């Protein structure tokens, strides 16, 4: 299959590209810079110059592909306005991709976060939140999945709060960076809230499986660790960096503060059973041992 991918040089995208190539697919990847294009070429993919905001380039990539994986997102969490701009940019690109593929029965694998449900781990059958700081992403992905009746084989990989590799990535990676900046390995609230996690290499396998197998309108959970407490995560970070571990205000984390403070364990039982996905790489707490001081 010839696969068009956005975000192919990011933490997850780089590994997804390798996973696809290893399993016999060819890859056309959006590249926003000469450096990204060179990295994609070196990896064995064909670069297509353009940015996520360049909807003509996005449509051109979809037109040349048998299937699409969307991963690109502007990870600027510095303010509500910056986060809103990133979500708006992604929404326009995703709708352009969906509209380009309608009537073709080609797959479009997109990404969202695992939802949170009070009192229990969320499942693949729980709806995405459509309000709050990232509600816009939930609304857009829900719209893409709703195109199933129009000849689009859309599916969504719901990623947990931390997708990690060698101790970096996701919310745990943000905790590490903030700890280095502030000199404190902090956590919001009492630290008992749980965050799910997955190793990036396990997540990449699931993206490939969804591309190859997932039926239209389906959602899947890339969850290996159902939920580590944020205090446990911060404790490992603090030990590795030689920093004190303590509670800090949720406002420390800007517009993501309310999400950071939420208990949000998640299950992947349905995904493992139906797609045959089996995570095999290190857990988050084990992988955080790779953090250097």
C-alpha positions in Angstrom: 0.0 0.0 0.0 1.2 3.5 -0.8 0.7 5.5 2.4 0.6 9.3 2.8 1.6 10.4 6.3 1.6 13.7 8.1 3.9 14.2 11.0 6.3 11.6 9.7 9.4 13.1 11.4 8.0 13.4 14.9 8.6 11.1 17.8 5.7 8.7 16.8 5.8 9.5 13.1 9.4 8.5 12.6 8.7 5.1 14.1 5.4 4.7 12.1 7.3 5.3 8.9 9.9 2.6 9.8 7.1 0.2 10.8 5.3 0.7 7.4 8.4 0.3 5.3 9.4 -2.8 7.3 6.0 -4.4 6.4 6.2 -3.7 2.7 4.3 -0.5 2.4 5.7 2.6 0.6 5.5 6.0 2.2 4.9 9.5 1.0 5.3 12.0 3.8 4.6 15.6 4.3 7.8 17.6 4.9 7.8 21.2 6.0 11.5 21.8 5.8 14.7 20.7 3.9 15.8 19.0 7.1 12.6 17.0 7.4 12.7 16.1 3.7 16.3 14.9 4.1 15.4 12.8 7.1 12.5 11.2 5.3 14.6 10.4 2.3 17.3 8.8 4.5 14.6 6.7 6.2 13.4 5.4 2.8 10.3 7.5 2.4 9.4 10.0 -0.4 9.0 13.6 0.9 6.2 15.9 -0.2 7.1 19.5 0.6 4.4 21.4 2.4 3.0 22.3 5.8 -0.1 21.0 7.5 -1.7 24.4 6.9 -1.0 24.0 3.1 -4.3 22.3 2.2 -3.3 21.9 -1.4 -0.3 19.9 -0.4 -2.4 17.8 2.0 -4.9 17.1 -0.7 -2.2 16.2 -3.2 -0.7 13.7 -0.8 -4.1 12.0 -0.3 -4.7 11.9 -4.0 -1.4 10.0 -4.5 -2.0 7.4 -1.8 -3.9 4.2 -1.2 -4.3 5.2 2.5 -3.5 8.0 4.9 -2.2 8.2 8.4 -2.5 11.7 10.1 -0.1 12.4 13.0 1.0 16.1 12.6 0.0 18.5 15.3 1.5 21.9 16.4 2.6 21.0 20.0 2.5 24.6 21.3 0.8 24.4 24.8 2.1 27.7 26.0 -1.3 29.4 26.0 -5.0 28.6 25.3 -4.7 30.7 22.1 -1.7 28.8 20.8 -3.4 25.5 21.6 -6.6 26.7 19.8 -4.6 27.7 16.7 -3.0 24.2 16.6 -6.4 22.5 16.8 -7.9 24.8 14.2 -5.0 24.0 11.8 -5.4 20.3 12.4 -9.2 20.5 11.9 -8.8 22.1 8.5 -6.2 19.5 7.4 -8.2 16.5 8.6 -11.4 17.7 6.9 -9.5 18.2 3.7 -8.1 14.7 3.9 -11.5 13.3 4.7 -13.2 15.1 1.8 -10.4 14.0 -0.6 -11.0 10.3 0.3 -14.8 10.2 0.4 -16.2 7.6 -1.9 -12.9 5.8 -2.3 -13.1 3.3 0.6 -9.5 4.1 1.3 -8.4 4.2 4.9 -7.7 7.4 6.9 -6.2 6.7 10.3 -6.3 9.7 12.5 -5.4 10.3 16.2 -7.0 11.5 19.3 -6.5 11.1 23.0 -8.1 8.5 25.3 -11.2 9.9 27.0 -11.7 10.0 30.7 -14.6 8.5 32.5 -15.3 9.1 36.2 -14.8 6.0 38.4 -13.4 3.5 35.8 -10.9 3.1 32.9 -12.3 4.4 29.6 -12.9 2.0 26.8 -12.9 2.2 23.0 -16.7 2.6 23.1 -16.7 5.7 25.3 -17.2 9.0 23.3 -14.4 11.5 23.0 -14.8 14.7 25.0 -16.0 17.6 22.8 -15.5 20.4 25.4 -12.5 21.6 27.5 -9.0 22.5 26.3 -8.8 19.8 23.5 -12.5 19.4 22.8 -12.0 20.7 19.3 -9.9 17.6 18.4 -12.7 15.3 19.7 -15.3 17.1 17.5 -13.1 16.8 14.4 -12.2 13.1 14.9 -15.9 12.3 15.6 -16.8 14.1 12.3 -14.2 12.0 10.4 -15.5 8.8 11.8 -19.0 9.9 10.9 -18.0 9.8 7.2 -18.1 6.0 7.3 -21.4 6.0 5.4 -19.8 8.1 2.6 -17.2 5.7 1.5 -14.4 6.7 3.8 -12.7 4.0 5.9 -11.8 6.3 8.8 -10.5 5.0 12.1 -9.0 6.7 15.1 -6.1 5.6 17.3 -6.6 7.1 20.7 -3.3 7.8 22.3 -2.7 7.9 26.0 -1.3 11.0 27.8 2.2 9.7 27.4 3.7 8.1 24.3 7.3 7.5 25.2 10.6 6.3 23.9 13.9 6.4 25.8 12.3 8.2 28.7 10.9 11.1 26.6 7.6 12.0 25.1 4.0 13.0 26.0 2.9 14.3 29.4 5.7 12.6 31.2 8.2 14.3 28.9 6.6 17.6 29.7 6.9 16.9 33.5 10.6 16.2 32.9 11.2 19.4 30.9 9.4 21.5 33.5 11.3 19.8 36.3 14.6 20.7 34.6 13.4 24.3 34.2 12.1 24.8 37.8 14.4 22.6 39.8 11.4 20.6 41.2 9.8 17.4 40.0 6.3 18.4 40.4 2.8 16.9 40.1 -0.6 18.6 40.3 -3.1 17.8 43.0 -2.4 14.9 45.4 -0.7 13.0 42.6 -3.0 9.9 42.8 -4.5 10.6 39.5 -3.6 8.0 36.9 -2.2 8.5 33.4 -2.2 5.7 30.8 0.9 5.3 28.6 2.4 3.4 25.7 5.8 2.9 24.2 6.0 4.7 20.8 7.2 1.5 19.1 4.1 -0.4 20.3 1.9 2.5 19.2 3.4 2.4 15.7 2.4 -1.2 15.3 -1.2 -0.3 16.1 -1.2 2.5 13.5 -0.2 -0.1 10.9 -2.8 -2.6 12.0 -5.5 0.0 11.9 -4.4 1.0 8.4 -4.6 -2.6 7.2 -7.6 -3.9 9.1 -9.7 -1.4 10.9 -13.3 -1.0 9.7 -14.9 2.3 9.0 -15.9 4.4 12.0 -13.9 2.4 14.5 -11.8 3.6 17.5 -8.8 1.9 19.1 -6.8 2.4 22.3 -3.0 2.4 22.1 -2.8 1.8 25.8 -0.1 -0.5 27.3 -0.1 0.8 30.9 -3.6 1.3 32.1 -2.7 4.1 34.6 0.4 5.0 36.6 -0.1 7.6 39.3 1.4 11.0 38.4 3.2 11.0 41.8 5.0 7.7 40.8 5.9 9.3 37.5 7.2 12.4 39.2 9.1 10.3 41.7 11.1 8.5 39.1 11.8 11.8 37.3 13.0 13.4 40.5 15.3 10.5 41.4 16.8 10.5 37.9 17.4 14.2 37.9 18.3 14.5 41.5 15.5 16.9 42.3 12.9 17.2 45.1 9.5 15.8 44.4 6.4 17.8 45.5 2.9 18.9 44.6 2.7 22.1 42.5 -0.3 24.2 41.4 -2.1 22.9 38.3 -1.6 26.3 36.8 2.1 25.4 36.4 1.0 23.4 33.3 -0.8 26.3 31.6 -3.9 25.3 29.5 -3.2 21.6 30.1 -3.5 22.0 33.9 -7.1 20.7 34.1 -6.1 17.7 32.1 -3.0 17.0 34.1 -5.0 17.0 37.3 -7.6 14.5 36.0 -7.7 10.8 36.8 -7.9 9.2 33.4 -7.0 5.5 33.3 -7.8 3.7 30.1 -8.2 0.1 28.8 -7.2 -1.5 25.5 -8.8 -4.9 26.0 -11.0 -4.5 22.9 -8.1 -3.4 20.7 -5.9 -6.2 21.8 -8.6 -8.8 21.2 -9.9 -7.5 17.8 -6.7 -6.4 16.1 -4.3 -8.8 17.7 -2.2 -5.9 19.1 0.2 -6.9 21.8 2.5 -4.3 23.5 6.0 -5.7 24.1 8.2 -2.7 24.8 9.1 -1.3 28.2 6.5 0.3 30.4 6.6 4.0 31.2 8.1 3.7 34.7 10.8 1.4 33.3 11.5 3.7 30.3 11.8 6.8 32.5 15.0 5.2 34.0 16.6 6.3 30.7 16.3 9.9 31.7 19.8 11.5 32.1 20.7 13.9 34.9 
